[in-house]
Each structure stands twice: as C-alpha cells, then as structure tokens.
Amino acid sequence: MAGTRKAAVAVVLGALSLTATACNDNNDSGKNAAPAAPTTAAAATTQAAPPAKVSPAVFLEQVTKKTGAAKSAKVTEDITVGNITMKADGAMAWGDGLRGDMTMDMSGMPGADKMTSSIGGTAFVYRFVTDGMYMKLGGDALQASDGRHWVHIGYGDVAKMQGAAAGGGAGGADQFKKADPVEGVRTLIASGTVTEVGRETVNGKSATRYSGVLKVADMAKASGGQLTPEQLDQMKQALTTAGITSETVDVWVDADQLVLKQSVQADTKAGAMKFSVNYSDYGTPVTTTAPDKSDTVEFTELAKLGQNAAADS
C-alpha cells in the first residue's frame, strides 16, 4: 500500500512540475501566454497586413492593446520537449491574474501507461486561479490524499519547483500569474529582430506572420522590468545550463490585430523544444473558482505524504 501511495504521489508531483515549467516557459518567452484567434465578427474583415508605412514593431504594439483588451479566450496548446509531448485545451482569462480551466493530455509522455492506476488516467484536469493552480486527483493519488480530490500548488511553490529557470523565485512566479496572450507579442518586439514573413492561413483564417529571434542576452527586455538583475542572471544561467542560447518566436495576427497563433522554438540539451498555442472565441466567459478547501490537499502536504509512504516501505 505504501508503495502505491509513493508512486501515485510521485506521478502527481512530476505532472505538476512539468505543467509549471511549461507554463512559465510560455510566459518568459511569450510562452504561457500564447496568442489567440478572433471572434466571428472579427473574422469578417479581409485586410490582414499592417498599414504600409508602419514598421512591424509599431504594428505589434497595437496588437498588444487589441489582444489585451479581449481579456479571455479558448486555447489549445501543443508542447514538445525532446521525447515528451503534451497537449492541452480549455479556456483562460488574463484580465486580472491567470484564471481558467485546462485539460492536459499527457499520454505522449514516457511511462504514460503507469499513470492510469496512479492518477486515474492520462488526462490531467487543472484549474488556474489568481493564487496558483489546482490539479484533480484520481486513482491511487486520491487515496494518498485521504480522499481529497484536488491538489493545490501556490505560485511560491511554482517558483521553488522551477528554481532559477523561473527567473529566481518570486519574479518568475509573478510572471506566471500574469500570463496572458500579449506576452508573446511583447517578447517578439523585445527581440529587436522582428520581421514580417508574409501572409498565411491559420485555422482557416487569413493572418500575417511575424518572426524574431530572442537571444538570452535580450531576456531583460522581454521581462518588461519585472525581474531584478539577480533574477535575470539566475534565469540566464539556467537557460545556459539547459543549452538554450536563443529562442525563435513567431506570431500570426489577423486583420483585427488579434493574435491567432504563437509558437516558440529552441534547442535544449534535452532535445528540441516547441510550444505552440492557438486561441479562439475571444471574450469567452471564464468563471473558474478554487475548489472547496475541505476537498483540497496542499502541494507541500502531498509531498510529505509521499515521503512518509517511502519511509514506511
């Protein structure tokens, strides 16, 4: 029994760590905040290119205002790091901190077959609220939590899990909390190399693609002043340790200055990393709330339960 509890807790903690890292990656380089697709009304316009005399960087500044004002959207994500793949879909709001519901398919992870008994399947259900995120428990993990259905991880815990890669503690967690689709565009602008690639079709809609390369040395501009010099140094050191020297950022923008898609790509020691996000239905209602506290186990408590189970075995 102790062995199954230990295994279940290990699976839960591993999934939380991967999710936290993926979300922060999305935000630090335009990643947890990935751009999105327009409403039906927005799709009616036909001219997707910016005004002829406006530079790509200036045009993208206008995009941040339009996309930021939308406040919420439906989102689908595809994440690949080496031989690990994850897919997610749900709805997110970013007007006042990150909120929303997401289901992440982890069947593309090594050892996914072991998840069914530990967590009740390979589809992980998440709730994001302003103080952190919750993951739904099932299988042996539900027993390990004494029947509580949700594990909560606060943004302070996210920072600890991410370590220096999160930008050094609270700064990285703060970015994670403020994740929104606008961050990807701001990151592209910060690269200083943004170019207009041309017209393409994204999810059946006409869009203009913009691309740039963000070097580790330019991460300070991409952080928007939210990180201290010490935190930036820690982040740069972590990226260097991971083998990341630069990231290629692409965004696809429609005629109404809304982002249809964003992708971030980089080479790492673990293999190629790619984070791709599509948004649709801007303004979709998001009413996510935290689960009842009586039905929730804290991340730190669950970790201790796993340690106790290991000691008992």
C-alpha positions in Angstrom: 0.0 0.0 0.0 2.8 2.4 0.9 4.5 1.7 -2.4 1.4 2.6 -4.4 0.9 5.8 -2.4 4.5 6.7 -3.1 4.2 6.0 -6.8 0.9 7.9 -7.0 2.4 11.0 -5.3 5.5 10.8 -7.5 3.3 10.9 -10.6 1.3 13.9 -9.3 4.4 15.9 -8.3 6.0 15.1 -11.7 3.0 16.3 -13.6 2.7 19.5 -11.6 6.4 20.2 -12.2 6.1 19.7 -15.9 3.0 21.9 -16.1 4.6 24.6 -14.0 7.7 24.6 -16.2 5.7 24.6 -19.4 3.5 27.4 -18.3 6.4 29.5 -17.1 8.4 28.8 -20.3 5.4 30.1 -22.3 5.3 33.2 -20.3 9.0 34.0 -20.0 9.4 34.0 -23.8 6.0 34.6 -24.8 5.1 31.0 -24.0 2.1 30.6 -21.0 0.5 33.4 -22.6 0.0 32.5 -26.0 -1.9 34.4 -28.5 -5.2 33.7 -29.9 -7.9 33.7 -32.5 -10.7 36.1 -33.2 -14.5 36.2 -32.7 -16.8 35.5 -35.6 -17.3 39.3 -36.1 -13.5 39.8 -36.2 -13.2 37.2 -38.9 -15.3 39.2 -41.2 -12.5 41.7 -42.1 -10.4 40.8 -45.1 -7.2 43.0 -44.9 -4.6 41.2 -42.7 -1.5 43.3 -43.4 -0.5 46.3 -41.3 -0.5 49.8 -42.8 2.2 50.1 -45.4 4.3 52.8 -43.6 4.1 51.2 -40.1 7.0 49.1 -39.0 6.3 45.5 -37.7 7.4 46.5 -34.2 5.0 49.5 -34.2 2.2 47.4 -35.6 2.7 44.7 -32.9 2.5 47.4 -30.2 -1.1 48.0 -31.5 -1.7 44.2 -31.4 -0.8 44.1 -27.7 -3.6 46.7 -27.0 -6.3 44.9 -29.0 -5.4 41.4 -27.8 -5.0 42.6 -24.2 -8.5 44.2 -24.2 -10.1 40.9 -25.2 -9.5 39.5 -21.6 -10.2 35.8 -22.3 -10.3 33.1 -25.0 -10.4 29.4 -25.7 -7.0 27.9 -26.1 -5.3 24.8 -27.4 -1.6 24.0 -26.7 1.0 21.6 -28.1 4.2 21.2 -26.2 7.2 19.1 -27.2 10.5 18.8 -25.3 12.7 16.1 -26.7 10.6 12.9 -26.5 8.0 14.4 -24.2 4.8 15.7 -25.8 1.8 17.3 -24.1 -1.5 18.7 -25.5 -4.0 20.9 -23.7 -7.2 22.7 -24.3 -9.6 24.8 -22.3 -10.5 28.5 -21.6 -8.4 31.1 -19.9 -8.8 34.7 -18.7 -5.9 37.1 -18.1 -7.6 40.4 -17.2 -6.8 40.2 -13.5 -4.3 37.4 -13.0 -4.5 34.0 -14.7 -7.8 32.1 -14.3 -9.3 29.2 -16.3 -9.8 25.5 -16.8 -7.5 23.3 -18.8 -7.2 19.6 -19.5 -3.8 18.4 -20.4 -3.3 15.1 -22.3 0.0 13.5 -21.1 -0.4 10.2 -23.0 2.6 11.3 -25.1 5.0 11.1 -22.1 7.4 8.3 -21.4 5.8 5.9 -18.8 2.3 7.2 -19.5 0.9 3.7 -19.1 1.7 3.9 -15.4 -0.4 7.0 -14.9 -3.8 5.3 -15.1 -3.5 3.5 -11.8 -1.7 6.4 -10.1 -3.9 9.3 -11.2 -6.9 7.6 -12.9 -5.9 8.2 -16.5 -3.5 10.3 -18.6 -5.8 13.4 -18.9 -4.9 15.9 -16.2 -7.6 18.4 -15.2 -6.3 21.8 -14.0 -7.9 24.9 -12.5 -5.9 28.2 -12.6 -6.8 30.9 -10.1 -5.1 34.1 -9.0 -3.0 32.5 -6.2 -1.9 29.3 -8.0 -3.2 26.2 -9.7 -5.1 23.1 -8.8 -4.9 19.6 -10.3 -7.6 17.0 -9.9 -6.7 13.7 -8.3 -7.9 10.2 -9.0 -6.7 6.6 -8.7 -4.2 5.8 -6.0 -3.4 9.5 -5.7 -6.9 10.1 -4.3 -6.2 7.6 -1.6 -2.9 9.2 -0.9 -4.6 12.5 -0.3 -7.1 10.9 2.1 -10.0 11.3 -0.4 -9.4 14.9 -1.3 -10.0 15.5 -5.0 -7.6 18.4 -5.7 -4.0 19.3 -5.0 -3.1 23.0 -4.8 0.2 24.5 -5.7 0.7 28.2 -5.0 2.9 30.4 -7.1 5.5 30.4 -4.3 5.8 26.6 -4.7 5.9 27.1 -8.5 8.9 29.3 -8.1 10.6 26.7 -5.9 9.9 23.9 -8.4 11.2 25.9 -11.3 14.2 27.2 -9.3 16.5 29.5 -11.2 14.8 28.7 -14.5 11.8 30.6 -13.2 13.8 33.8 -13.0 14.8 33.2 -9.4 11.8 32.8 -7.2 9.1 35.3 -6.8 9.8 37.1 -10.0 9.2 34.0 -12.1 6.1 33.1 -10.2 4.8 36.7 -10.6 5.3 36.4 -14.4 3.5 33.1 -14.3 0.5 34.7 -12.5 0.3 37.5 -15.0 0.4 35.3 -18.1 -1.7 36.5 -21.0 -1.6 36.4 -24.8 0.0 39.8 -25.0 3.3 38.5 -23.5 4.2 36.6 -26.7 3.9 39.7 -28.8 5.9 41.7 -26.3 8.6 39.1 -26.4 8.8 39.2 -30.2 9.1 43.0 -30.0 11.9 42.7 -27.4 13.9 40.5 -29.8 14.7 43.6 -31.8 14.8 41.4 -34.9 11.1 41.2 -35.7 10.3 40.8 -39.4 7.1 40.3 -41.4 7.3 36.9 -43.0 4.1 37.1 -45.1 0.5 36.0 -45.4 -0.6 32.6 -44.2 -3.8 30.7 -43.4 -4.2 29.8 -39.7 -7.2 27.6 -38.7 -8.9 28.7 -41.9 -8.3 32.4 -41.3 -6.1 34.8 -43.1 -3.2 36.1 -41.0 0.2 37.8 -41.2 3.1 36.0 -39.7 5.8 37.9 -37.7 9.1 36.2 -36.6 12.1 37.1 -34.5 15.0 35.5 -32.6 15.3 36.3 -28.9 18.8 35.8 -27.5 19.4 35.0 -23.9 21.1 38.4 -23.6 17.8 40.1 -24.6 15.7 38.4 -21.9 15.9 41.6 -19.7 13.8 43.5 -22.3 11.4 40.6 -22.7 10.8 40.5 -18.9 9.3 44.0 -19.0 11.3 45.1 -15.9 9.5 42.5 -13.7 12.7 40.7 -12.8 15.6 42.0 -10.7 19.2 41.9 -12.1 19.8 39.0 -9.8 16.8 37.1 -11.0 17.8 37.8 -14.6 21.2 36.5 -14.0 19.8 33.3 -12.5 17.4 32.9 -15.4 20.2 33.4 -18.0 22.4 30.9 -16.1 19.6 28.3 -16.0 18.9 28.7 -19.7 22.6 28.3 -20.5 22.8 25.2 -18.3 19.8 23.8 -20.3 21.7 24.5 -23.5 19.4 27.3 -24.7 21.2 30.2 -26.4 18.2 31.7 -28.2 14.5 31.2 -29.0 12.6 31.7 -32.2 9.3 33.4 -31.6 6.5 33.5 -34.2 3.1 35.1 -34.0 0.2 35.1 -36.5 -2.0 38.2 -36.4 -5.4 38.7 -38.1 -6.9 41.9 -39.7 -8.4 43.0 -36.3 -5.0 43.0 -34.7 -5.7 39.8 -32.7 -3.2 37.0 -32.4 -4.4 33.7 -33.9 -1.3 31.6 -33.0 2.0 31.8 -31.4 5.0 29.4 -31.4 8.3 29.4 -29.5 11.1 27.1 -30.5 14.6 26.4 -29.1 17.3 23.8 -28.9 17.9 22.3 -25.5 20.2 19.6 -24.0 17.0 17.5 -23.7 16.2 17.9 -27.4 14.2 20.3 -29.5 11.6 22.4 -27.6 8.5 23.7 -29.3 5.5 25.4 -27.7 2.6 26.2 -30.0 -0.7 27.8 -29.0 -3.9 28.7 -30.8 -6.7 30.9 -29.3 -10.3 31.3 -30.4 -13.5 32.8 -29.2 -12.1 35.9 -27.6 -14.3 37.1 -24.8 -15.5 33.6 -23.9 -16.9 33.5 -20.3 -14.5 32.2 -17.7 -15.9 31.7 -14.2 -13.3 29.4 -12.7 -13.2 29.3 -8.9 -11.0 27.4 -6.4 -12.3 24.1 -5.1 -13.5 23.9 -1.6 -10.7 23.8 0.9 -12.1 20.7 2.6 -11.6 18.9 -0.7 -8.1 20.2 -1.3 -4.6 19.0 -0.2 -1.7 21.4 -0.4 1.3 20.5 -2.6 3.7 20.6 0.4 1.4 18.2 2.4 1.2 15.8 -0.5 4.9 15.8 -0.9 5.3 14.9 2.8 2.7 12.1 2.4 4.9 10.7 -0.4 8.0 10.9 1.8 6.2 9.1 4.7 5.0 6.4 2.3 8.6 5.9 1.1 9.8 5.6 4.7 7.1 3.1 5.6 8.1 0.9 2.7 
